[in-house]
């Protein structure tokens, strides 16, 4: 199965405080005169939780109906999958198409700038209080599977039988004997009655274990695993119905182009919540500004032809626009503390400190 799993991690790069900034279009590399930063692209991790049940046939499976009247007993091994849950998580990565450089002016001190490891700007003149969230990772967890080895309860008579059919018949007779003994114990009619309630409980438990072990020789056994799978998507435009993956009841999650399963789709809808643009920007001073994103909310839906697994909306940088924060906010007369979202690039907190403080 092809899956793309991207991780967003963060680190710190520090500079001392600066009086004024100049922002230019991105030039590859970082010089001693300044830093390059990126605004984020918002991505979504689709986390699918599915259960896998493995059915293993018993040694006497073909005689289950004949001797024990057990119906629908598997005759061959097979897997059975079911999607239990789908969740969505948003995260940010550096958008290489939205890169800018902050140049340090001569004879001034640089601001403290905090960047994520991939270059996303997190804060200026402040310690960022918003970090990249830890995203769920693919995993496999085994269930509380109780498989009893029926071989341990075969009697000498069963083991010495000359055919599989005869072994199955003798095993079925042993199961009926166990059930009869349990009935006699509970009615107080057994030849060897326990001395107290605890001993009775132990004897009944042993009979239950023996019966279950021998029954598994006919009906087989089932083990369960919980699988967590992750798909990262990078929405850039509205999509009404696009295949995310195919799901097979017997194979689990398969690739989107695999005809073995039925399609699970995603839809992407821009809710157009973007506020009106600031038309009062002084074009002459834009070069001094800090860039930040104004995101728009986007609705993500994961569904198939019968059901909707999840519908959720997130603010996304790439559906919004880039705006400017005035460069005069970072001059030596006052200090402005700015924190930006590592997921959307929007301003999450801004405080201006007066020069008297």
C-alpha positions as a Markdown table, in Angstrom:
| # | Residue | x | y | z |
|---|---|---|---|---|
| 1 | Unk | 0.0 | 0.0 | 0.0 |
| 2 | Unk | 1.4 | 3.4 | -0.9 |
| 3 | Unk | 1.0 | 6.0 | 1.7 |
| 4 | Unk | 2.6 | 9.3 | 2.2 |
| 5 | Unk | 3.3 | 10.2 | 5.8 |
| 6 | Unk | 4.8 | 13.6 | 6.4 |
| 7 | Unk | 5.9 | 14.9 | 9.8 |
| 8 | Unk | 6.1 | 18.5 | 10.9 |
| 9 | Unk | 8.6 | 19.1 | 13.6 |
| 10 | Unk | 9.8 | 22.4 | 15.1 |
| 11 | Unk | 13.1 | 23.9 | 16.4 |
| 12 | Unk | 14.3 | 27.4 | 17.3 |
| 13 | Unk | 16.5 | 29.9 | 15.6 |
| 14 | Unk | 17.2 | 33.1 | 17.6 |
| 15 | Unk | 18.4 | 36.5 | 16.8 |
| 16 | Unk | 18.6 | 39.5 | 19.1 |
| 17 | Unk | 16.0 | 42.5 | 18.9 |
| 18 | Unk | 15.8 | 44.6 | 15.7 |
| 19 | Unk | 14.6 | 48.1 | 15.1 |
| 20 | Unk | 13.3 | 48.0 | 11.6 |
| 21 | Unk | 12.9 | 45.3 | 8.9 |
| 22 | Unk | 12.9 | 45.1 | 5.1 |
| 23 | Unk | 11.1 | 42.2 | 3.4 |
| 24 | Unk | 12.0 | 41.2 | -0.2 |
| 25 | Unk | 11.0 | 38.4 | -2.5 |
| 26 | Unk | 12.7 | 35.1 | -1.7 |
| 27 | Unk | 16.3 | 34.6 | -2.7 |
| 28 | Unk | 17.6 | 31.1 | -2.3 |
| 29 | Unk | 19.9 | 30.6 | 0.8 |
| 30 | Unk | 20.5 | 32.5 | 4.0 |
| 31 | Unk | 23.0 | 35.2 | 4.4 |
| 32 | Unk | 24.6 | 36.9 | 7.4 |
| 33 | Unk | 22.5 | 40.0 | 6.6 |
| 34 | Unk | 19.1 | 38.4 | 7.3 |
| 35 | Unk | 16.9 | 35.3 | 7.3 |
| 36 | Unk | 14.6 | 33.6 | 5.0 |
| 37 | Unk | 11.2 | 32.4 | 6.2 |
| 38 | Unk | 8.2 | 30.6 | 4.8 |
| 39 | Unk | 4.5 | 30.9 | 5.4 |
| 40 | Unk | 2.8 | 27.5 | 5.8 |
| 41 | Unk | 0.7 | 25.4 | 3.6 |
| 42 | Unk | -2.1 | 23.7 | 5.6 |
| 43 | Unk | -2.5 | 20.0 | 5.1 |
| 44 | Unk | -4.9 | 17.4 | 6.6 |
| 45 | Unk | -4.1 | 14.0 | 7.9 |
| 46 | Unk | -6.9 | 11.5 | 7.4 |
| 47 | Unk | -6.6 | 8.8 | 10.1 |
| 48 | Unk | -8.5 | 5.6 | 9.5 |
| 49 | Unk | -9.0 | 3.0 | 12.2 |
| 50 | Unk | -10.0 | -0.4 | 10.9 |
| 51 | Unk | -10.4 | -3.9 | 12.5 |
| 52 | Unk | -9.0 | -7.0 | 10.9 |
| 53 | Unk | -10.5 | -10.3 | 11.9 |
| 54 | Unk | -8.6 | -13.4 | 10.9 |
| 55 | Unk | -10.7 | -16.5 | 10.8 |
| 56 | Unk | -8.8 | -19.8 | 10.9 |
| 57 | Unk | -10.8 | -23.1 | 10.2 |
| 58 | Unk | -10.7 | -25.9 | 12.7 |
| 59 | Unk | -9.3 | -29.4 | 12.0 |
| 60 | Unk | -12.8 | -30.9 | 12.0 |
| 61 | Unk | -14.6 | -28.0 | 10.3 |
| 62 | Unk | -16.2 | -30.1 | 7.6 |
| 63 | Unk | -17.8 | -32.3 | 10.3 |
| 64 | Unk | -19.2 | -29.4 | 12.4 |
| 65 | Unk | -22.7 | -29.6 | 11.1 |
| 66 | Unk | -22.8 | -33.3 | 11.0 |
| 67 | Unk | -21.8 | -34.0 | 14.6 |
| 68 | Unk | -22.6 | -30.7 | 16.4 |
| 69 | Unk | -25.1 | -28.9 | 14.2 |
| 70 | Unk | -22.8 | -25.9 | 13.9 |
| 71 | Unk | -23.8 | -23.7 | 10.9 |
| 72 | Unk | -21.7 | -21.2 | 8.9 |
| 73 | Unk | -18.4 | -22.7 | 10.0 |
| 74 | Unk | -15.4 | -21.4 | 7.9 |
| 75 | Unk | -13.8 | -24.1 | 5.8 |
| 76 | Unk | -10.8 | -22.0 | 4.7 |
| 77 | Unk | -8.8 | -19.2 | 6.3 |
| 78 | Unk | -9.9 | -15.6 | 5.5 |
| 79 | Unk | -9.7 | -12.1 | 6.7 |
| 80 | Unk | -12.6 | -9.7 | 7.4 |
| 81 | Unk | -12.1 | -6.0 | 7.6 |
| 82 | Unk | -14.3 | -3.2 | 8.9 |
| 83 | Unk | -13.7 | 0.6 | 9.1 |
| 84 | Unk | -14.5 | 1.7 | 12.6 |
| 85 | Unk | -13.5 | 5.3 | 12.7 |
| 86 | Unk | -12.2 | 8.2 | 10.5 |
| 87 | Unk | -10.7 | 11.4 | 12.0 |
| 88 | Unk | -9.1 | 14.5 | 10.5 |
| 89 | Unk | -6.1 | 16.5 | 11.8 |
| 90 | Unk | -4.7 | 19.7 | 10.3 |
| 91 | Unk | -1.0 | 20.5 | 10.3 |
| 92 | Unk | 1.4 | 22.9 | 8.5 |
| 93 | Unk | 4.4 | 22.5 | 6.3 |
| 94 | Unk | 6.5 | 25.1 | 4.7 |
| 95 | Unk | 5.0 | 26.6 | 1.5 |
| 96 | Unk | 8.1 | 27.1 | -0.8 |
| 97 | Unk | 6.0 | 29.3 | -3.0 |
| 98 | Unk | 5.5 | 31.8 | -0.1 |
| 99 | Unk | 9.0 | 32.5 | 1.0 |
| 100 | Unk | 10.4 | 35.9 | 2.0 |
| 101 | Unk | 13.6 | 37.4 | 3.4 |
| 102 | Unk | 14.0 | 39.7 | 6.4 |
| 103 | Unk | 17.1 | 41.8 | 6.0 |
| 104 | Unk | 18.8 | 43.3 | 9.0 |
| 105 | Unk | 19.5 | 47.1 | 8.6 |
| 106 | Unk | 23.0 | 48.2 | 9.4 |
| 107 | Unk | 23.6 | 49.7 | 12.8 |
| 108 | Unk | 20.5 | 48.1 | 14.2 |
| 109 | Unk | 19.9 | 45.0 | 16.3 |
| 110 | Unk | 18.0 | 42.1 | 14.9 |
| 111 | Unk | 14.7 | 40.9 | 16.4 |
| 112 | Unk | 14.3 | 37.6 | 18.1 |
| 113 | Unk | 12.8 | 35.3 | 15.5 |
| 114 | Unk | 11.5 | 31.8 | 16.1 |
| 115 | Unk | 11.3 | 29.4 | 13.2 |
| 116 | Unk | 10.1 | 25.8 | 12.8 |
| 117 | Unk | 12.7 | 23.4 | 11.5 |
| 118 | Unk | 11.4 | 23.6 | 8.0 |
| 119 | Unk | 11.6 | 27.4 | 8.0 |
| 120 | Unk | 8.0 | 28.4 | 8.9 |
| 121 | Unk | 7.9 | 31.6 | 10.9 |
| 122 | Unk | 6.4 | 31.2 | 14.3 |
| 123 | Unk | 7.0 | 34.5 | 16.1 |
| 124 | Unk | 8.9 | 37.8 | 16.3 |
| 125 | Unk | 10.0 | 39.3 | 19.6 |
| 126 | Unk | 8.1 | 36.6 | 21.4 |
| 127 | Unk | 8.3 | 33.0 | 22.5 |
| 128 | Unk | 5.8 | 31.0 | 20.5 |
| 129 | Unk | 3.1 | 29.4 | 22.7 |
| 130 | Unk | 1.7 | 27.3 | 19.7 |
| 131 | Unk | 3.7 | 24.3 | 18.7 |
| 132 | Unk | 3.1 | 21.7 | 16.0 |
| 133 | Unk | 0.7 | 19.1 | 17.4 |
| 134 | Unk | 1.7 | 15.4 | 17.6 |
| 135 | Unk | -0.1 | 13.6 | 14.8 |
| 136 | Unk | -1.4 | 10.0 | 15.0 |
| 137 | Unk | 0.9 | 7.5 | 13.4 |
| 138 | Unk | 0.2 | 4.2 | 11.6 |
| 139 | Unk | 0.1 | 1.3 | 14.1 |
| 140 | Unk | -1.2 | -2.2 | 14.6 |
| 141 | Unk | -2.6 | -3.4 | 17.9 |
| 142 | Unk | -3.5 | -7.0 | 18.6 |
| 143 | Unk | -6.8 | -7.6 | 20.3 |
| 144 | Unk | -7.5 | -9.6 | 23.5 |
| 145 | Unk | -7.5 | -12.9 | 21.5 |
| 146 | Unk | -8.3 | -16.1 | 23.3 |
| 147 | Unk | -7.2 | -19.1 | 21.3 |
| 148 | Unk | -7.2 | -22.4 | 23.2 |
| 149 | Unk | -5.2 | -25.3 | 21.7 |
| 150 | Unk | -7.7 | -28.1 | 21.2 |
| 151 | Unk | -4.9 | -30.6 | 20.8 |
| 152 | Unk | -4.3 | -30.3 | 24.6 |
| 153 | Unk | -7.7 | -31.9 | 25.3 |
| 154 | Unk | -7.8 | -34.8 | 22.8 |
| 155 | Unk | -8.1 | -38.1 | 24.7 |
| 156 | Unk | -6.1 | -41.2 | 23.9 |
| 157 | Unk | -9.1 | -42.7 | 22.2 |
| 158 | Unk | -9.4 | -39.6 | 19.9 |
| 159 | Unk | -5.7 | -39.7 | 19.0 |
| 160 | Unk | -5.8 | -43.4 | 18.1 |
| 161 | Unk | -8.8 | -43.2 | 15.8 |
| 162 | Unk | -8.1 | -44.4 | 12.3 |
| 163 | Unk | -9.7 | -41.6 | 10.3 |
| 164 | Unk | -10.4 | -37.9 | 10.6 |
| 165 | Unk | -14.2 | -38.6 | 10.5 |
| 166 | Unk | -13.8 | -41.0 | 13.5 |
| 167 | Unk | -11.7 | -38.4 | 15.4 |
| 168 | Unk | -14.3 | -35.8 | 14.8 |
| 169 | Unk | -17.1 | -38.1 | 16.1 |
| 170 | Unk | -15.2 | -39.0 | 19.2 |
| 171 | Unk | -14.3 | -35.3 | 19.9 |
| 172 | Unk | -18.0 | -34.4 | 19.5 |
| 173 | Unk | -18.9 | -37.2 | 22.0 |
| 174 | Unk | -16.3 | -35.8 | 24.4 |
| 175 | Unk | -18.0 | -32.3 | 24.1 |
| 176 | Unk | -21.4 | -33.8 | 24.9 |
| 177 | Unk | -19.9 | -35.6 | 28.0 |
| 178 | Unk | -18.4 | -32.3 | 29.2 |
| 179 | Unk | -21.8 | -30.6 | 28.9 |
| 180 | Unk | -23.5 | -33.4 | 30.8 |
| 181 | Unk | -21.0 | -33.3 | 33.6 |
| 182 | Unk | -21.4 | -29.6 | 33.9 |
| 183 | Unk | -25.1 | -30.0 | 34.1 |
| 184 | Unk | -24.8 | -32.6 | 36.8 |
| 185 | Unk | -22.4 | -30.4 | 38.8 |
| 186 | Unk | -24.7 | -27.4 | 38.7 |
| 187 | Unk | -27.7 | -29.6 | 39.8 |
| 188 | Unk | -25.7 | -31.2 | 42.6 |
| 189 | Unk | -26.1 | -34.6 | 41.1 |
| 190 | Unk | -22.5 | -35.4 | 40.2 |
| 191 | Unk | -20.8 | -38.5 | 41.6 |
| 192 | Unk | -17.9 | -36.4 | 42.9 |
| 193 | Unk | -19.4 | -33.1 | 44.2 |
| 194 | Unk | -16.9 | -30.3 | 45.2 |
| 195 | Unk | -16.5 | -29.5 | 48.9 |
| 196 | Unk | -17.2 | -25.8 | 48.6 |
| 197 | Unk | -18.3 | -23.1 | 46.2 |
| 198 | Unk | -14.7 | -22.2 | 45.2 |
| 199 | Unk | -13.9 | -25.7 | 44.2 |
| 200 | Unk | -17.2 | -25.9 | 42.2 |
| 201 | Unk | -16.3 | -22.7 | 40.5 |
| 202 | Unk | -12.9 | -24.1 | 39.6 |
| 203 | Unk | -14.3 | -27.3 | 38.3 |
| 204 | Unk | -16.9 | -25.5 | 36.1 |
| 205 | Unk | -14.1 | -23.2 | 34.7 |
| 206 | Unk | -12.0 | -26.2 | 33.8 |
| 207 | Unk | -14.9 | -27.8 | 32.0 |
| 208 | Unk | -15.6 | -24.6 | 30.1 |
| 209 | Unk | -12.0 | -24.4 | 28.9 |
| 210 | Unk | -12.0 | -28.0 | 27.8 |
| 211 | Unk | -15.2 | -27.5 | 25.9 |
| 212 | Unk | -14.1 | -24.3 | 24.2 |
| 213 | Unk | -10.8 | -26.0 | 23.2 |
| 214 | Unk | -12.5 | -29.0 | 21.6 |
| 215 | Unk | -15.1 | -26.7 | 20.0 |
| 216 | Unk | -12.4 | -24.8 | 18.2 |
| 217 | Unk | -11.4 | -28.0 | 16.5 |
| 218 | Unk | -14.7 | -27.7 | 14.7 |
| 219 | Unk | -15.7 | -24.0 | 14.5 |
| 220 | Unk | -12.1 | -22.7 | 14.2 |
| 221 | Unk | -10.7 | -19.6 | 15.9 |
| 222 | Unk | -10.8 | -15.8 | 15.3 |
| 223 | Unk | -8.1 | -13.3 | 16.1 |
| 224 | Unk | -8.5 | -9.5 | 15.9 |
| 225 | Unk | -6.1 | -6.7 | 15.1 |
| 226 | Unk | -6.7 | -2.9 | 15.1 |
| 227 | Unk | -5.0 | -1.1 | 12.3 |
| 228 | Unk | -4.5 | 2.7 | 12.2 |
| 229 | Unk | -3.6 | 4.1 | 8.8 |
| 230 | Unk | -2.8 | 7.7 | 7.8 |
| 231 | Unk | -3.2 | 9.6 | 4.5 |
| 232 | Unk | -1.9 | 13.2 | 4.2 |
| 233 | Unk | -3.7 | 15.4 | 1.7 |
| 234 | Unk | -2.8 | 18.9 | 0.5 |
| 235 | Unk | -6.0 | 20.6 | -0.6 |
| 236 | Unk | -5.5 | 23.5 | -3.1 |
| 237 | Unk | -8.9 | 23.8 | -4.7 |
| 238 | Unk | -12.5 | 22.6 | -4.2 |
| 239 | Unk | -13.2 | 19.0 | -5.2 |
| 240 | Unk | -16.7 | 17.5 | -5.2 |
| 241 | Unk | -15.8 | 13.8 | -5.3 |
| 242 | Unk | -12.3 | 12.3 | -5.5 |
| 243 | Unk | -11.2 | 8.8 | -4.6 |
| 244 | Unk | -9.0 | 8.7 | -1.5 |
| 245 | Unk | -8.6 | 5.0 | -1.3 |
| 246 | Unk | -10.4 | 1.7 | -2.0 |
| 247 | Unk | -11.7 | -0.5 | 0.8 |
| 248 | Unk | -12.2 | -4.2 | 0.5 |
| 249 | Unk | -14.0 | -6.3 | 3.1 |
| 250 | Unk | -11.4 | -9.1 | 2.6 |
| 251 | Unk | -8.2 | -7.1 | 1.9 |
| 252 | Unk | -8.7 | -4.0 | 3.9 |
| 253 | Unk | -7.5 | -0.6 | 2.6 |
| 254 | Unk | -6.0 | -0.8 | -0.9 |
| 255 | Unk | -4.8 | 1.8 | -3.4 |
| 256 | Unk | -7.2 | 4.2 | -5.1 |
| 257 | Unk | -6.6 | 2.5 | -8.4 |
| 258 | Unk | -7.1 | -1.1 | -7.1 |
| 259 | Unk | -10.4 | -2.6 | -8.4 |
| 260 | Unk | -10.5 | -5.1 | -5.5 |
| 261 | Unk | -12.4 | -2.7 | -3.2 |
| 262 | Unk | -15.1 | -0.1 | -3.2 |
| 263 | Unk | -14.2 | 3.6 | -3.3 |
| 264 | Unk | -13.9 | 5.9 | -0.3 |
| 265 | Unk | -14.1 | 9.5 | -1.5 |
| 266 | Unk | -13.1 | 12.9 | -0.2 |
| 267 | Unk | -14.7 | 16.3 | -1.0 |
| 268 | Unk | -13.1 | 19.7 | -0.4 |
| 269 | Unk | -15.2 | 22.8 | -0.2 |
| 270 | Unk | -14.0 | 26.3 | 0.3 |
| 271 | Unk | -16.5 | 27.9 | 2.7 |
| 272 | Unk | -15.3 | 31.4 | 1.5 |
| 273 | Unk | -15.0 | 32.8 | 5.0 |
| 274 | Unk | -12.1 | 35.1 | 3.9 |
| 275 | Unk | -12.7 | 38.7 | 5.2 |
| 276 | Unk | -12.4 | 41.6 | 2.9 |
| 277 | Unk | -8.9 | 42.6 | 1.9 |
| 278 | Unk | -7.2 | 45.7 | 3.5 |
| 279 | Unk | -7.2 | 48.2 | 0.6 |
| 280 | Unk | -5.3 | 50.9 | 2.7 |
| 281 | Unk | -1.9 | 49.3 | 2.4 |
| 282 | Unk | 0.9 | 51.8 | 1.5 |
| 283 | Unk | 2.5 | 50.1 | -1.5 |
| 284 | Unk | 5.7 | 52.1 | -0.9 |
| 285 | Unk | 6.1 | 50.6 | 2.6 |
| 286 | Unk | 5.2 | 47.0 | 1.8 |
| 287 | Unk | 8.9 | 46.1 | 1.5 |
| 288 | Unk | 9.2 | 46.9 | 5.2 |
| 289 | Unk | 6.3 | 44.7 | 6.2 |
| 290 | Unk | 6.1 | 41.2 | 7.8 |
| 291 | Unk | 4.0 | 38.8 | 5.7 |
| 292 | Unk | 1.3 | 36.7 | 7.3 |
| 293 | Unk | -1.6 | 34.6 | 6.0 |
| 294 | Unk | -5.3 | 35.3 | 6.3 |
| 295 | Unk | -6.8 | 31.8 | 5.9 |
| 296 | Unk | -10.3 | 30.7 | 4.7 |
| 297 | Unk | -12.2 | 27.8 | 6.2 |
| 298 | Unk | -12.4 | 24.7 | 4.2 |
| 299 | Unk | -14.8 | 21.8 | 4.7 |
| 300 | Unk | -13.4 | 18.2 | 4.3 |
| 301 | Unk | -15.7 | 15.3 | 4.0 |
| 302 | Unk | -14.8 | 11.6 | 3.8 |
| 303 | Unk | -17.5 | 9.3 | 2.5 |
| 304 | Unk | -18.5 | 6.3 | 0.4 |
| 305 | Unk | -21.7 | 5.7 | -1.6 |
| 306 | Unk | -23.6 | 4.6 | 1.5 |
| 307 | Unk | -22.2 | 6.5 | 4.5 |
| 308 | Unk | -20.4 | 9.7 | 5.5 |
| 309 | Unk | -17.5 | 8.9 | 7.9 |
| 310 | Unk | -16.6 | 12.4 | 8.9 |
| 311 | Unk | -17.2 | 16.1 | 8.0 |
| 312 | Unk | -15.0 | 18.8 | 9.5 |
| 313 | Unk | -13.8 | 22.3 | 8.6 |
| 314 | Unk | -10.4 | 23.8 | 9.1 |
| 315 | Unk | -8.9 | 27.3 | 8.4 |
| 316 | Unk | -6.4 | 26.8 | 5.5 |
| 317 | Unk | -3.6 | 29.1 | 4.4 |
| 318 | Unk | -3.6 | 28.3 | 0.7 |
| 319 | Unk | -7.3 | 29.1 | 0.4 |
| 320 | Unk | -6.7 | 32.6 | 1.9 |
| 321 | Unk | -4.3 | 35.4 | 1.0 |
| 322 | Unk | -1.1 | 37.0 | 2.2 |
| 323 | Unk | -1.2 | 40.3 | 3.9 |
| 324 | Unk | 1.3 | 42.7 | 5.4 |
| 325 | Unk | 2.0 | 43.8 | 8.9 |
| 326 | Unk | 3.4 | 47.3 | 9.0 |
| 327 | Unk | 7.2 | 47.5 | 9.4 |
| 328 | Unk | 6.9 | 50.6 | 11.6 |
| 329 | Unk | 5.7 | 48.2 | 14.3 |
| 330 | Unk | 9.2 | 46.9 | 14.7 |
| 331 | Unk | 11.1 | 50.1 | 15.0 |
| 332 | Unk | 13.3 | 51.2 | 17.9 |
| 333 | Unk | 10.6 | 53.3 | 19.5 |
| 334 | Unk | 8.4 | 50.4 | 20.4 |
| 335 | Unk | 8.6 | 46.6 | 20.4 |
| 336 | Unk | 5.8 | 44.5 | 18.9 |
| 337 | Unk | 5.4 | 40.9 | 19.9 |
| 338 | Unk | 3.8 | 38.7 | 17.2 |
| 339 | Unk | 2.9 | 35.0 | 17.3 |
| 340 | Unk | 1.8 | 33.2 | 14.1 |
| 341 | Unk | 0.0 | 29.9 | 13.7 |
| 342 | Unk | 2.3 | 27.2 | 12.5 |
| 343 | Unk | -0.7 | 25.6 | 10.7 |
| 344 | Unk | -2.2 | 28.6 | 8.9 |
| 345 | Unk | 0.3 | 31.4 | 9.1 |
| 346 | Unk | -2.3 | 33.7 | 10.6 |
| 347 | Unk | -1.6 | 36.0 | 13.5 |
| 348 | Unk | -2.6 | 34.3 | 16.7 |
| 349 | Unk | -1.4 | 37.0 | 19.1 |
| 350 | Unk | 0.0 | 40.5 | 18.7 |
| 351 | Unk | 1.0 | 42.8 | 21.5 |
| 352 | Unk | 2.7 | 46.2 | 21.3 |
| 353 | Unk | 5.1 | 47.2 | 24.1 |
| 354 | Unk | 5.4 | 50.9 | 24.8 |
| 355 | Unk | 9.0 | 52.3 | 24.9 |
| 356 | Unk | 8.5 | 53.3 | 28.6 |
| 357 | Unk | 8.3 | 49.6 | 29.7 |
